[in-house]
Amino acid sequence: MLEQLRRRTSRSGLEIIPVNVWEGVNPFVEARNFCDLWGIPPTVLVDEDGGLAARFAVRGVPTNIFVDSDGTVTAVGGSTPEELESATARLLGSSSLIDPA
């Protein structure tokens, strides 16, 4: 779902960066395997100690955090395709930057 959204917004300059959190054993290997399995570009942040998750009060995964170009969090949550697209359109300032599915 996120990879499809990343492709549909590629011309906007939006970056979608997954964060691997709460991975008990070999988190870097697990993140790489996940990217390979789902065809996701290999830019993944690894939150080994859960500090980033704690900072954003993440209670479960997956959780989506939308951050604008100034570093301001604009939305937390959004797990259905409709919620993700709506939060993305708000972040970009226009749904016209999202190509049709």
C-alpha positions in Angstrom: 0.0 0.0 0.0 2.7 2.5 0.9 4.9 1.5 -2.0 2.0 2.1 -4.4 1.4 5.5 -2.8 5.1 6.3 -3.1 5.0 5.5 -6.8 1.8 7.5 -7.3 3.4 10.6 -5.7 6.9 10.4 -7.1 6.6 13.6 -9.2 5.7 15.6 -6.0 9.0 15.0 -4.3 7.3 13.2 -1.4 9.6 10.6 0.3 8.1 7.7 2.1 10.7 6.2 4.5 9.7 3.1 6.4 11.0 2.7 10.0 11.7 -0.7 11.4 10.9 -0.8 15.1 10.8 -3.4 17.9 12.7 -6.0 15.9 14.3 -8.3 18.4 17.0 -10.1 16.4 19.1 -8.6 13.6 16.9 -5.6 12.8 19.1 -4.5 9.9 18.8 -7.9 8.3 15.1 -8.1 8.9 14.6 -4.6 7.4 16.6 -5.6 4.3 14.6 -8.9 3.9 11.3 -7.0 4.2 12.3 -4.6 1.5 13.5 -7.4 -0.8 10.2 -9.3 -0.2 7.9 -6.4 -1.0 10.1 -4.6 -3.6 10.5 -1.5 -1.5 13.5 0.7 -2.1 16.1 -0.1 0.5 16.0 3.2 2.5 14.7 2.1 5.9 15.4 3.7 9.2 16.0 1.2 12.0 14.8 2.2 15.5 16.7 -0.4 17.5 15.9 0.9 20.9 12.3 2.1 20.2 13.3 5.8 21.0 11.6 7.1 17.8 8.5 5.1 18.5 8.4 6.4 22.0 8.8 10.0 20.9 5.8 9.7 18.6 3.8 7.6 21.1 3.5 4.7 18.7 1.5 2.0 20.3 1.3 -0.5 17.5 2.6 -1.1 14.0 2.2 -0.2 11.3 1.8 3.5 12.3 2.2 6.2 9.7 3.7 9.5 10.6 3.5 12.4 8.1 6.2 15.0 8.3 6.4 18.1 6.1 9.6 19.5 4.6 10.1 21.7 7.7 10.1 18.6 9.9 6.7 19.3 11.4 4.5 16.3 12.1 1.3 16.9 10.2 -0.5 13.6 10.9 -0.1 10.4 12.9 -2.1 7.3 11.9 -3.9 6.6 8.7 -3.9 3.0 7.9 -6.6 2.5 5.3 -5.8 3.5 1.7 -8.4 6.4 1.9 -6.8 7.7 5.1 -3.3 7.5 3.7 -4.3 9.3 0.5 -6.2 12.0 2.4 -3.3 12.7 4.8 -0.9 12.7 1.8 -3.0 15.2 -0.1 -3.1 17.5 3.0 0.6 17.2 3.3 1.2 18.0 -0.4 -1.4 20.8 -0.4 -3.2 19.2 -3.3 -4.6 15.8 -4.4 -3.6 16.8 -8.0 0.0 15.6 -7.1 -1.3 12.1 -6.5 -1.5 10.1 -9.8 -4.6 7.9 -10.2 -4.4 4.4 -8.9 
